[in-house]
Amino acid sequence: MASSPTTSSSQSPRPPRPPRPNLAFRRLRGQRSPGEFAAAVRRAAREIDERVSCDARYIGRVEAGEIRCPNYAYERVFLHMFPGRTLTDLGFVPRSAVRGRGARTAEVAPAPRTTSPLSAPHETDGAYEPYVTTHDPYTSYDAQEPYDPHEIADRNHEESDVQRRAFMSGGTATVAAASLGPWGLAFGGTAEAAPRSVRRAGEAEAGALEEAVRKIRLLDDRHGADGLYRRAAAPLRAAYALLDAGAARQATTDRLHTGAGELAISVGWLAHDSGRFDDARSHYAEALATARVARDPALEAHAFCNTSFLARDAGRPREAVRAAQAAQYAARPLGSARLLSLLALREAGGWAGLADRRGCEQALTRAQALYGRGPCDADPEWMSFYGDAELAGLEAQCWSTLGDWQRAAHQARRATRLQDPHFTRNLALYTAELADDLARAGHPDEAAAAGLRVLDLLDEVQSSRVQTMLAGTARVLLPHRRASGVSDFLARHGALPRPA
């Protein structure tokens, strides 16, 4: 005898309801990109002595409705950012609805546990934050084996859908779409000034976006990052607004995703090189999410490459190794030996930070062998900086980290001799590296001479990285004031304007 519809219905659990987008929170973000808004959240947290690792991914999850109620730290930050509003005003549900009995009574039966706590749909204790130590996405992999980044995606299977919503939904597409004509991404204009007319992107807009990326890289090569970072924010907002607007042709959509991702990396590098590590982390995460949405392995490799470099500079060497290995996994099918060479150098830098000389030497040997295969048509456009000088400069940094000052100075001197003068910023960087290595190797007169050459370049180059290195060299040289040239260097360095 067949069971009644009522009985059958009562025995089967109701399917979980899809999350509702948080439109109120999306409106509060306004014209800012998810990465910019995440940076604003972190700044607000610092104002009240709170600690959150908010990035574009977290903002995307909130706006997609994946996070129905924030944890207590984020609650305090959001209420500080928007005084007079409650969590409900911000589009969240009451905490009782997602915790304890209030949450349980909302469903007939609990759904089978098929996801990890990191991807729970009603998360209240924070979104997946890729750079906090407790949630390090790389820690489950053996340090000696390159890992598959798609295994991370299996643990966080909602990522691509969340990021698609984060970058491609919302009503701000019209803000900047019309501004991206042949000069719309120039630094003279702003995304906010764009006419509010709905228009889909075409080949001209995609071309303007690509040209903006080239322009930022060129200016950085010549002048360094410090004066460029704030000015690059408007093009980045415009780029992600274009993704909101969409394009009629898939080929144009693909170009927009790649262009927006590369622009996010370029802006992230400007933040990175000017010492704004939190902002850089957010921009790199934004680029990585865009790569995953577009299924673009070249962009993914680039994003992981810069993430590895940032992790090294921020004192997270193990993460630097794992991110470099992820980049190599993504890059392997692309056919560029030079790209794999650079990524091996990123890995070497991580091993050096871990004081693993053997791992560092193995990665350096691999990098040199790959580099020796020569350039090819598959080499990415963004790698124009990577030549003999960069290879020597990055090797110098590895030896310096390991405390082998003589070998570091040898490679840094090679880098300065090999560097194309067009890349003024890199010339200053390698010379600063040389000065520091010579000072620590016990050659104060030569170190001072190299430091003076860097000071001569600072009229053209604005880079916090270079200035930080010079400050370290000056401290090492203080006990050697009477050595030839040292007092001149210390006097000129002491006269430099201090950063705000």
HELIX and SHEET records of a PDB file:
HELIX    1   1 PRO A    5  GLN A   11  1                                   7    
HELIX    2   2 LEU A   23  ARG A   29  1                                   7    
HELIX    3   3 PRO A   34  GLU A   47  1                                  14    
HELIX    4   4 ALA A   56  ALA A   64  1                                   9    
HELIX    5   5 TYR A   72  MET A   81  1                                  10    
HELIX    6   6 ARG A   95  ALA A   97  5                                   3    
HELIX    7   7 GLY A  100  ARG A  104  1                                   5    
HELIX    8   8 PRO A  117  SER A  119  5                                   3    
HELIX    9   9 THR A  133  HIS A  135  5                                   3    
HELIX   10  10 PRO A  149  ARG A  155  1                                   7    
HELIX   11  11 GLU A  159  MET A  168  1                                  10    
HELIX   12  12 ALA A  173  ALA A  177  1                                   5    
HELIX   13  13 ALA A  191  ALA A  193  5                                   3    
HELIX   14  14 GLU A  203  HIS A  223  1                                  21    
HELIX   15  15 ARG A  230  ALA A  232  5                                   3    
HELIX   16  16 ALA A  233  ALA A  245  1                                  13    
HELIX   17  17 GLN A  250  ASP A  273  1                                  24    
HELIX   18  18 PHE A  277  ALA A  294  1                                  18    
HELIX   19  19 PRO A  297  ASP A  313  1                                  17    
HELIX   20  20 PRO A  317  ALA A  331  1                                  15    
HELIX   21  21 ARG A  332  LEU A  334  5                                   3    
HELIX   22  22 ALA A  337  GLY A  353  1                                  17    
HELIX   23  23 ARG A  357  TYR A  371  1                                  15    
HELIX   24  24 GLU A  381  PHE A  385  5                                   5    
HELIX   25  25 ASP A  388  THR A  401  1                                  14    
HELIX   26  26 TRP A  405  LEU A  418  1                                  14    
HELIX   27  27 THR A  424  ARG A  440  1                                  17    
HELIX   28  28 PRO A  444  LEU A  457  1                                  14    
HELIX   29  29 SER A  464  LEU A  477  1                                  14    
HELIX   30  30 LEU A  478  HIS A  480  5                                   3    
HELIX   31  31 VAL A  486  GLY A  494  1                                   9    
END                                                                             
